[in-house]
Amino acid sequence: MVARIKSGKSIRGLLNYNENKVTAGSAQLIMASLFGTELENLKFSDKFNRFQHLTELNDRVKTNSVHIMLNFDENEKPDALTMQQIAAAYMDKIGFGDQPYLVYNHNDAAHAHIHIVTTNIEADGNRISLYNIGKTLSETARKELEIEFGLVKADSKAINQVNRIKPVTPEKVVYGKTPTKRAITNVVSAVVSQYKFTSLPEFNAVLKQFNVVADRGKEGTLMFEKKGLIYSILDEKGNKIGIPFKASSLNDKPTLKNLEARFAQNEEKRKPFKENLKGRIEKVFGNYMRITKDTFINELQKQNIQAVFRQNEQGITYGVTFIDNYNKTVFNGSDLGKAYTAKGLNEKFGTIDQPVKQKQDSYSRTAQPNPTYLPNTPKTDYLKSDELTDQYLQPSAFDKLLNNLMGKGGNERCAARYPQKEEEETGTG
């Protein structure tokens, strides 16, 4: 299991994100802890007001929403009851067991995963410290739950790519029926929150993997001058189809102004992954005496890296962008170094592929084992284990005042945490 924790400043935005998924049929509310009523009776206003009441107790705290994602291996198919039990145990272990929280089961990816919405403001107005929970409480909780529930361990290579973004499929878009805007919103929100890009072209390089594009319009137009931005769906040939949507109309407001605020932050965040990416590219060249451009691209794809070569109208290649989907980073070739620019790479490409093994085989009949006076270099695994780098929260110890405030009994809390299985299976999603 892989756990990711993020803090934010908008509990409404966090609720909207999950509730929109429910409306679209790609998520289901499976648990509501400390809300004092059954799931089917909870309206959006009930959920929002419950959290808002707490956040208003301490208006000095701006970062007051907490978003937790628990991801399971693709081969694991836990039922709703198991997910509830895991969510409740996890929240207890990280110190949020006495906070109100909602658990959503999302089905928009290849792997099972749940999203948990809560706040770090307690019933007495005190703030739960959000520092370093990922490396302390969350990591400990994750490992204990993997053993307790027999889950695939995140430290092993058996865990598959988590937080995979589901592409928009244009061929399934039926205008008036398919929630095109919501599909675009889901992709854009996931890319903005997960990937480290430093420019609009880099952002688009990632979006296009999922059949979405952000467009400023042509230079000289009013939209371009005013830094407007619209999002569209792409067909299989990369052509924009359907009605575009203004950035300001989407959840989280992914406008150009807001994206530009992230560029400088992402510049720093992606630095630790630069040498890792260069090493994995060199690993491909190291396996070939000669290599074609197509083989180079295919070999990188095996490492979950997309090499996107850019061409002008005359068909001349003028740039390349590398999308590391494993570490969620984007680099232009020039950012990695001269050897990784489009020109530098083209100088290395050949017209045929000649793996290193092929050269060795050509001498195998006559050549003796080649002695070397250099020490054997240990094989480098450039693909790091799926450790998490975006968990920054840490709760402090706190009391049971919420229980007194809510006036709840043990039976009510148990019923809220573990609704009957029949209700789970038939509840709205």
N, C-alpha and C positions, 0 to 999 in steps of 0.2 A: 504494500500500500504506500502511496505517496501523498503526503500532506502539504498543502500550501496555505499560507495565511497572509492576508493583506488587510491593511487598515485604510480607512477612508474618512471623508468629511461629509458624506451624504447618505444617510440611512434610507432616504426616499429613493435615491438613485439605485441603491443596492436592492431594495425591494422591487422597484420597477423592472430591473434586469431579470430577476427570477420570476416575477409574476407574468412578464411578457412571454417568457419561455412556457409557462403553464398555459397561457391563453393560446399559444401556437401549437400546443400539444406535444412539445418536446421536453416537458418537465412535469413533475407532480409533487405537490406538497405532501410529505409523508409523516411529518412530526411537528408538533408545536409544544414546546416545553414552557410551562409557567405562563400560559395565556388564559387559564381558567375556563376554557370551554372546548368543545369538540372541534375537530378540524373543519367539518362541513359548515359549522356556524361562523367561522372566521371570515370576516370581510377585509378588504384591503385597509379600510380605515381602522379596524381593530388592530391589525398588525402594526400599522404605522404609529398610531396613537400610543400603543404599548411601549414602543421604543422611544418615541418623542418625549413621553412623560419623564423617562429617565434622563435623556440628554439635556432636557431643560433644567434639571436639578443642578447642572454645572455648566453654565454657558461659557465659561472660560476655556473649556476643552473643545477644540475645533475638530480634532481627529477622534471621532466617537463611534464610528461604525467598523465592524469587524467582519470580514468575509473569509470563510474557511472552505477549502476544497479537499475532499478525501477521494483519491483516485485508486481504483482497483485494476489489477492486471486484466488484459483482454479475455483471458481464459476463465476469469472468475465471474460468476453470475449470482451475486447475493440477492436474496429476496428482500422485500420491504422491511420485514421484521428484523432480519439480520442487520440491515443498514441502520435501523433505528437503534438497535442495541450497540452497534459500533459507534454511532454518533454520540449517544448518551455517555458511553464509557470514555470516549475521547474528550468530551467537554469536561467531564469530572476530573480527568487526569491533568488537564491543562489549567484547571482552576476556574472554569466558566460554568460549572454545573449548576450554580444557583442564579445564573443570569437567564433571562428569557431568550429563547432562540428558536429559529425555524429551520427545518431541514427539507431541502428539495432534492428529489431524485431526478437527475438530468439524463436524457436518452439521446442526445444529439452528437454522440461520439462513439467510436468503436469500442471503448471501454466503459464499464459502469463507473459512475462517480456521483457524489452528492455535494451539494453546496449548503453551507450553514451560515445563516445571517444572525448576528447578535450585536450587542453594544458593550463597550467597556466602562460604562457609567453605572455605578451601583445604586441601590435604593436609598442610600444615605447621601448620595451626591459625590462620593469619592470616586476617583478614577483608578481603574486597574491599569497599572503600568504596562505599556505596550513596547517592550524592549526584549529582543533576543529570545522570544519564545520558541522560535524554530529550532535553535541549536540546543535548547535545554528541555523544556517541558514537552514540546511537540515531538521531538525526536525520541524521547524516552517513551512517550505514550504510543507513538507509531510502532516501535519495536515490540512493546508489550502486547499490543493488540494483534500484531501479526502472529504472534505465538498463540495467544488466547483464542483467536478465531481461525487459525490455520491458513492465514493469507500468504500470498506470494510476497517475499521480502523485497523491499525496494533496493536493498544493497546488492541483490543478485541480478544477473543478466537476464533472468526470466521475466523481469518486469518490462512491459512493452512501453512504447512512447505514450506518455500521459499528456493530458490537456491537448489532445489532437483537435485541431479546429476542423469542423465539418464544412467542406466546400459548398458554396451555393451551386446548385445544379440547374443551369438555365433551361435545359430541355424539359424540366419538370415545372417551370414557371407557367402558371395559368393566370393571366391578369384578371383581377376581380375575385380570385379564389385563393391563390397562393400568397401568403404574407411576405411579399418581396421586400418591403421596407424592414421588416423584422429580421429577415434572413441577412440582409446587408448589415443591419445593426449588430447582430451577433458576431459576424466575421470581423467587422471593424473594431468592436469592443475587445475581442480576444486578441487581435493583432496589436492594438495600442497597449494593452496591459501586459502582454507577454514578450513582445519583441523589442530589441534595442536598435533603433534606426536613427539616423541623424539628418535626414533630408526627406523631402517629399518623394523624389525618385526612388530612394531606398524603401520608403514606406509602401510605395506602389509596387515595387518588386515583390514584396511579401504578399500584398493584397491580391495580386494577379494569380498567385498560386491557388487562390480560393475563388477565382472568377469574379473579383470585384476590383474596381479602380476608382481612385480619387482624381477628379479633374478640375484644374484651375481655369480652364478655358484658354483661348489663344491670347498671346501677347497683344496688347493694344485694345483688348476688349474691356468693357466696364467691369466685368466680373474679375478679370485678372488684376486690374488696377486696384480694386477694392479688396483684393485677397479673398475672393469668394471661393468656395469649394463645394463640389457636388459629387455624389457617389452613384455609380452605375454598376449593373451586372454585365459581365462579358460572356459572349458565347464561346464555343469551342475554338473559333478562329481569332478570338481576341477582340471582336467587334462589340461595341456597346449596344445593349438591347434594353427595351423597356423604358420606363419613366425614371429619370434620375431624381435623387433626393438631396436637398440642401443639407449641409453638415449640421447646421443649427437645428434642424428638425429631428435629428437622431439623438438617442440617449447618450449621455456623457458629453454631448456637444463636441464631436471631433473636428472642429473648425481648424483652419490653417493657423490661426493665432494660438490656439491651444496646443496644436501639434508642435509648433515652433518652440514653445516653452519646454517641450520634452527633448528637443534635439540636443541641447547642451548637456542635459542630464544623462542622456543615453551615450553621449560621447565618452563620458567617464565610465559608465556602467559596462560598456562593451570592451574596454581596454584589456581586462584580464583574459579575454578569450581570443585576442589577436594572434598570439604565438601558437595557440592550439590549432587555429584554423590554418595558418601557414604550414604547420607541421603535417597536417592531414593532406594538404595539397601536395607537398613535397613527397609524401608517402606514395601518392599515385605516380608521380614522375619517377620515383625510385624503382618502381616495379616494371618500368619499360625502358628499353633502349631507344625506341621510337614510338610515338603515340599520336593518333589522330585526334582531332578536336572532338569528334563525336564520342570516341572511347573515353577521353578525358572527362567529358560531361557525365557519361554513364558511370564511370568509376567513382566520381564524387557523389553521385546520387545514392550509391550503395552506402555511403557514409552520412546520408541525410543532408547533403550539401547541394544546393542548386546553384549552378553557374549560369548567369543570365548575360549573354553577349548582346550588346546594343549595336544596331546598324542604322545608318542614315538612309535616305531615299534612294541613294545610288548603290545600296547594298554593301557599303564599306563599314567594317566593324570599327567602332571608335571607343568602345568602353565595355567593361565587364563588372558585374556585381555578384558577390558571393553571399548567398543566404544560408546560414548555418542553422538549420531547423532543429538541431539537437540542443545547441546552446542559446537559440533564439536571438541570434545576432546577425547584423547585416554590415558588410564592408564592401566598398568599391575597391577594385583591384589596386588603384593608386594609393589607397590608404594602407595597404599591406606592403607595398614596395614596388619599385620599378619592374621587377621580374614578374609581378602578378598583374600588370596592366594588360590590356588587350594586345598591345604591340609586343610586350615582352612574352606573353604566352604564345602568340602566333609564331614567333621565332622558334619556339620549341616544338611546335606541331609538325608532324610529318604526313606523308600520304598513305603510309601503311603502319600497322601496329607490329611491334617487335618486343614482346615481353623479355625481361631479363633471362628467364628460364630458357627461351629459345636460343639465345646466344650461347649459353652454357651447353645446350644439347649439341650445337653445331661442332663443338670441340670435344665432345664426350668420348669419341673413338680414339683420339690420339693424345689428348692432354692428360697429364698426371694431375693429381689433386694439387691445387694451387696453394703453396705454403704462404702463410702470412705472419708477419711479426707484430701485427696490431692485435690488441686484445679484442675478444668477441664483444660486440656491442649488444647489450640486452635489447630485446624487441620492445619497442615503445608502443603502448596502447594510447593513442591520442584521444580516443573516445572516453571521456571521464564517466564515472559512475553517476547515476542520476541523483546527485546531491542537490539540495535546493539552496538558492542564494537570495531568494526574495522573501524570506521570513524574518521579520524584524520585531515581532511583538513579544512581550513578556508580562504575564499577569503577576500581581503581587498577592499576598494572602489577604483574604477578606472574610467578613462575618456572614451571618445568616439573616441579616435584617430584611432581605427580600421576602423570606418566608413569612415573617411577621406582617410585613406590609400587605402581601397578597392575601394573608389569612387562609392559606391553602392547607389542606390536610394531606397526609401521605397518600390516600387513595386517589385524590384529585391529580396529584403530580404523576402518579404511576399511570393513570388513565391518559393524561395528556402526553406522556412520553411514549407509551406503548399502546396505541389504539388497537382494537380488535383486528385481526388479520383480514376478516371478511370486509371490513370497512376500508382497509388499505387497498385491497384488490379492486374494489368497486368505486373508490373515491375518485373525484375529478382530477385530471392532470392538466 
